[in-house]
């Protein structure tokens, strides 16, 4: 291991001791170090950092900014021991202050994604992505939560998933529909049969039997959206895998509105299920989704009519 790889490990250990998760940082920073080695240097420069950050060229600027931001914070830390280190400026890529508009998938589009996954030539990979997409669609889990699941986090007898060490350091249990439980059991059997000589604690695995990485899941999902014929609705409204979570939340809230249920008395249940720290995070969907905003406006107008 090079000194720079060691410096990355020391940096991550320090920041994690302060409570930071840094889930992507380990993979991204070590990838950056390998990139520097390919350029026959161990010195971080702004030019090289930007060159690495803009890979792949077809990615969105937000992703480039994320990659460069990871290097930038490490470079500030590393500069104390290597004064030759350059810290890339914070304004290399234009800032995007507006939150992306959630892409709400229709039932037809979700079925098309599952059909595209089923056409993947490698049976295990097809099953992994089909089951993963299905699970995200019916539970609203975060992608990171799903790929961090271990085998022992799934209890087929009770039909419950245990989500440990979430975004906010909490643990929650998600009850599953029997059909979802059956799908996970079937996937687990195929996984174990296919990888009978390899053992990985992860619930979802790659074709070589290792835990999935988001950096691989993301481009694979993008290919599936293209194969399924799903395109962006606007520059800010693009089909992302995280939008399966948005879709679950919006469909649930919309169903409650259509059924005439009291949202205020139920939203805390959805917040808990999704792993939000407070209901305000769940209420965001009301203002971010035109249909839900319309429902809310109708409800307010009806209440005003009663009071007038």
VMD Tcl script that draws the C-alpha trace (Angstrom):
set ca {
  {0.00 0.00 0.00}
  {1.35 3.45 -0.92}
  {1.83 6.22 1.62}
  {-1.10 8.07 0.02}
  {-3.41 5.06 0.43}
  {-2.32 4.96 4.06}
  {-3.01 8.67 4.42}
  {-6.52 8.10 3.08}
  {-7.10 5.33 5.62}
  {-5.83 7.50 8.48}
  {-8.06 10.39 7.34}
  {-11.16 8.17 7.16}
  {-10.43 6.64 10.56}
  {-10.14 10.09 12.09}
  {-13.38 11.42 10.60}
  {-15.32 8.27 11.43}
  {-14.19 8.59 15.04}
  {-15.99 11.95 15.00}
  {-19.24 10.32 13.91}
  {-19.08 10.67 10.12}
  {-20.16 7.64 8.06}
  {-18.32 8.52 4.80}
  {-19.84 5.57 2.96}
  {-18.63 6.59 -0.50}
  {-15.42 8.29 0.54}
  {-13.34 5.14 1.02}
  {-13.98 3.87 -2.49}
  {-13.76 7.28 -4.16}
  {-10.56 8.39 -2.45}
  {-8.71 5.13 -3.06}
  {-9.86 5.29 -6.68}
  {-8.44 8.81 -6.87}
  {-5.12 7.60 -5.43}
  {-4.95 4.89 -8.11}
  {-5.67 7.57 -10.71}
  {-2.71 9.59 -9.38}
  {-0.51 6.50 -9.52}
  {-1.51 6.12 -13.17}
  {-0.21 9.65 -13.69}
  {3.00 8.60 -11.85}
  {2.55 11.06 -9.00}
  {1.38 11.11 -5.40}
  {0.93 14.88 -5.28}
  {-2.63 16.18 -5.35}
  {-3.07 19.07 -7.77}
  {-6.21 20.93 -8.78}
  {-5.73 19.95 -12.42}
  {-5.53 16.24 -11.66}
  {-8.37 16.40 -9.13}
  {-10.67 18.05 -11.67}
  {-9.62 15.59 -14.39}
  {-10.51 12.66 -12.11}
  {-13.72 14.28 -10.85}
  {-15.11 14.70 -14.37}
  {-14.96 10.97 -15.04}
  {-17.14 9.74 -16.60}
  {-17.59 12.65 -18.98}
  {-21.29 11.88 -19.52}
  {-22.14 12.16 -15.81}
  {-24.12 15.07 -14.38}
  {-22.19 18.11 -13.03}
  {-23.68 17.40 -9.60}
  {-21.84 14.06 -9.55}
  {-18.62 15.75 -10.67}
  {-19.05 18.25 -7.84}
  {-19.61 15.42 -5.35}
  {-16.44 13.62 -6.47}
  {-14.36 16.79 -6.37}
  {-15.80 17.71 -2.98}
  {-14.61 14.40 -1.52}
  {-11.09 15.06 -2.78}
  {-11.18 18.70 -1.71}
  {-11.88 17.93 1.95}
  {-9.20 15.22 2.00}
  {-6.73 17.57 0.34}
  {-7.28 20.22 3.03}
  {-6.48 17.57 5.64}
  {-3.50 16.15 3.74}
  {-1.97 19.56 3.08}
  {-0.84 19.68 6.72}
  {1.59 16.81 6.10}
  {2.33 17.48 2.43}
  {2.57 21.24 1.73}
  {2.80 20.55 -2.01}
  {-0.85 19.44 -1.94}
  {-3.20 21.78 -3.79}
  {-6.76 22.21 -2.49}
  {-9.21 22.52 -5.40}
  {-11.43 25.62 -5.14}
  {-15.03 25.15 -4.10}
  {-16.50 26.88 -7.17}
  {-15.08 24.72 -9.97}
  {-18.55 23.49 -10.89}
  {-21.67 25.68 -10.84}
  {-23.63 25.38 -7.64}
  {-27.06 23.78 -7.78}
  {-29.01 25.16 -4.86}
  {-32.37 23.83 -5.98}
  {-33.24 20.31 -4.95}
  {-33.88 17.92 -7.81}
  {-37.53 17.39 -8.64}
  {-38.57 13.83 -7.73}
  {-39.18 11.58 -10.72}
  {-42.34 9.65 -9.82}
  {-42.40 6.32 -11.62}
  {-45.68 4.96 -12.92}
  {-46.62 1.32 -12.34}
  {-45.96 0.73 -16.04}
  {-42.45 2.18 -15.78}
  {-41.60 0.06 -12.73}
  {-42.78 -3.05 -14.56}
  {-40.62 -1.99 -17.52}
  {-37.59 -1.66 -15.22}
  {-38.20 -5.14 -13.82}
  {-38.60 -6.52 -17.34}
  {-35.32 -4.88 -18.39}
  {-33.55 -6.38 -15.38}
  {-34.94 -9.80 -16.24}
  {-33.26 -9.57 -19.65}
  {-29.76 -9.24 -18.16}
  {-27.79 -12.21 -19.51}
  {-26.26 -13.26 -16.19}
  {-29.02 -14.94 -14.12}
  {-27.65 -13.86 -10.73}
  {-27.18 -10.25 -11.83}
  {-30.67 -10.24 -13.34}
  {-32.12 -11.54 -10.08}
  {-30.06 -9.13 -7.97}
  {-31.21 -6.02 -9.81}
  {-34.77 -7.20 -10.27}
  {-35.13 -7.99 -6.56}
  {-33.31 -4.84 -5.45}
  {-35.47 -2.57 -7.62}
  {-38.62 -4.34 -6.49}
  {-37.66 -4.01 -2.83}
  {-36.91 -0.30 -3.16}
  {-40.20 0.28 -4.96}
  {-42.37 -1.42 -2.32}
  {-40.55 -0.27 0.84}
  {-39.12 3.17 0.02}
  {-35.78 2.16 1.52}
  {-32.70 4.20 0.76}
  {-30.40 2.54 -1.77}
  {-27.54 2.58 0.72}
  {-29.71 0.86 3.31}
  {-30.61 -1.91 0.89}
  {-27.06 -2.69 -0.22}
  {-25.85 -2.63 3.40}
  {-28.34 -5.34 4.37}
  {-26.81 -8.56 5.67}
  {-28.38 -11.99 5.34}
  {-29.22 -11.92 9.05}
  {-31.17 -8.67 8.63}
  {-33.87 -10.55 6.73}
  {-36.19 -12.73 8.81}
  {-38.32 -14.77 6.40}
  {-40.37 -16.31 9.21}
  {-41.67 -12.98 10.49}
  {-41.41 -11.19 7.14}
  {-39.35 -8.34 8.58}
  {-36.22 -6.47 7.49}
  {-33.98 -4.83 10.08}
  {-32.32 -1.64 8.86}
  {-29.26 -1.00 11.01}
  {-27.09 2.07 11.43}
  {-29.15 4.23 9.08}
  {-28.41 7.69 7.74}
  {-29.10 9.12 11.19}
  {-27.53 6.30 13.18}
  {-30.80 4.62 14.09}
  {-32.17 1.11 13.59}
  {-35.68 0.36 12.38}
  {-37.68 -2.71 11.40}
  {-39.71 -2.87 8.19}
  {-42.62 -5.33 7.90}
  {-42.87 -6.80 4.41}
  {-45.81 -7.90 2.29}
  {-45.85 -11.73 1.94}
  {-45.11 -11.40 -1.78}
  {-42.00 -9.34 -1.00}
  {-40.89 -11.92 1.56}
  {-41.34 -14.68 -1.04}
  {-39.30 -12.70 -3.58}
  {-36.43 -12.26 -1.12}
  {-36.51 -15.96 -0.20}
  {-36.38 -16.93 -3.89}
  {-33.49 -14.54 -4.49}
  {-31.59 -15.86 -1.47}
  {-31.94 -19.42 -2.71}
  {-30.67 -18.52 -6.19}
  {-27.78 -16.53 -4.70}
  {-26.69 -19.42 -2.47}
  {-27.05 -21.98 -5.25}
  {-25.07 -19.86 -7.71}
  {-22.35 -18.96 -5.23}
  {-22.24 -22.24 -3.32}
  {-18.47 -22.04 -2.78}
  {-18.40 -18.35 -1.83}
  {-19.83 -16.83 1.32}
  {-20.63 -13.17 1.74}
  {-22.65 -11.72 4.62}
  {-24.42 -9.31 2.27}
  {-28.02 -9.96 1.29}
  {-27.51 -8.53 -2.20}
  {-24.33 -9.59 -3.98}
  {-22.47 -9.07 -7.23}
  {-21.77 -11.87 -9.69}
  {-18.44 -12.51 -7.98}
  {-20.06 -12.83 -4.58}
  {-19.15 -9.46 -3.06}
  {-21.36 -6.76 -1.59}
  {-22.77 -4.27 -4.07}
  {-21.24 -0.79 -4.32}
  {-23.40 2.24 -5.12}
  {-20.83 3.37 -7.69}
  {-21.68 0.20 -9.65}
  {-25.40 0.13 -8.88}
  {-25.95 3.66 -10.18}
  {-24.66 3.15 -13.76}
  {-26.35 -0.25 -13.98}
  {-29.66 1.35 -13.02}
  {-29.15 4.09 -15.59}
  {-28.67 1.45 -18.27}
  {-31.88 -0.25 -17.16}
  {-33.82 3.01 -17.43}
  {-32.57 3.42 -20.99}
  {-33.45 -0.18 -21.83}
  {-36.90 0.39 -20.33}
  {-37.39 3.51 -22.46}
  {-37.67 5.83 -19.44}
  {-36.43 9.35 -20.16}
  {-36.04 12.57 -18.20}
  {-39.08 14.83 -17.88}
  {-36.86 17.90 -17.52}
  {-33.29 18.83 -16.60}
  {-34.24 18.71 -12.90}
  {-36.53 15.70 -13.13}
  {-34.49 12.67 -14.15}
  {-35.08 8.97 -13.46}
  {-32.76 8.08 -10.59}
  {-32.73 4.99 -8.44}
  {-33.34 7.14 -5.33}
  {-36.60 8.27 -6.95}
  {-38.05 4.83 -6.21}
  {-38.08 6.05 -2.60}
  {-39.80 9.26 -3.66}
  {-42.35 7.25 -5.61}
  {-43.19 5.07 -2.61}
  {-43.74 8.13 -0.41}
  {-45.83 9.99 -2.97}
  {-48.00 6.97 -3.83}
  {-48.65 6.37 -0.11}
  {-49.59 10.00 0.59}
  {-51.67 10.23 -2.57}
  {-53.58 7.09 -1.61}
  {-54.35 8.53 1.82}
  {-55.61 11.77 0.29}
  {-57.82 9.92 -2.19}
  {-59.24 7.81 0.62}
  {-60.08 10.96 2.56}
  {-57.83 10.04 5.48}
  {-56.34 12.52 7.94}
  {-52.77 13.03 6.73}
  {-51.60 14.86 9.85}
  {-52.51 11.90 12.04}
  {-50.75 9.40 9.78}
  {-47.69 11.15 8.41}
  {-45.60 10.22 11.47}
  {-46.16 6.55 10.59}
  {-44.75 7.10 7.11}
  {-41.87 9.14 8.56}
  {-40.96 6.26 10.86}
  {-41.22 3.70 8.06}
  {-38.99 5.79 5.78}
  {-36.49 6.53 8.54}
  {-37.02 10.31 8.54}
  {-35.98 12.04 11.76}
  {-39.05 14.27 11.75}
  {-42.32 14.58 9.78}
  {-41.17 17.81 8.10}
  {-38.93 15.71 5.87}
  {-41.97 13.71 4.78}
  {-44.13 16.81 4.28}
  {-41.57 17.95 1.69}
  {-43.32 15.68 -0.80}
  {-46.43 17.86 -0.58}
  {-44.64 20.86 -2.04}
  {-42.41 18.85 -4.39}
  {-45.22 16.94 -6.09}
  {-47.90 18.89 -8.02}
  {-50.60 16.24 -7.54}
  {-50.10 16.17 -3.77}
  {-50.01 19.97 -3.64}
  {-53.33 19.98 -5.46}
  {-54.83 17.52 -3.00}
  {-53.62 19.64 -0.09}
  {-55.09 22.79 -1.66}
  {-58.45 21.06 -2.18}
  {-58.43 19.93 1.44}
  {-57.74 23.48 2.64}
  {-60.47 24.91 0.42}
  {-62.96 22.39 1.77}
  {-61.98 23.21 5.36}
  {-62.32 26.93 4.65}
  {-65.79 26.33 3.21}
  {-66.86 24.57 6.37}
  {-65.56 27.39 8.58}
  {-67.00 30.22 6.49}
}
mol new
graphics top color blue
foreach p $ca { graphics top sphere $p radius 0.5 }
foreach p [lrange $ca 0 end-1] q [lrange $ca 1 end] { graphics top cylinder $p $q radius 0.2 }
display resetview
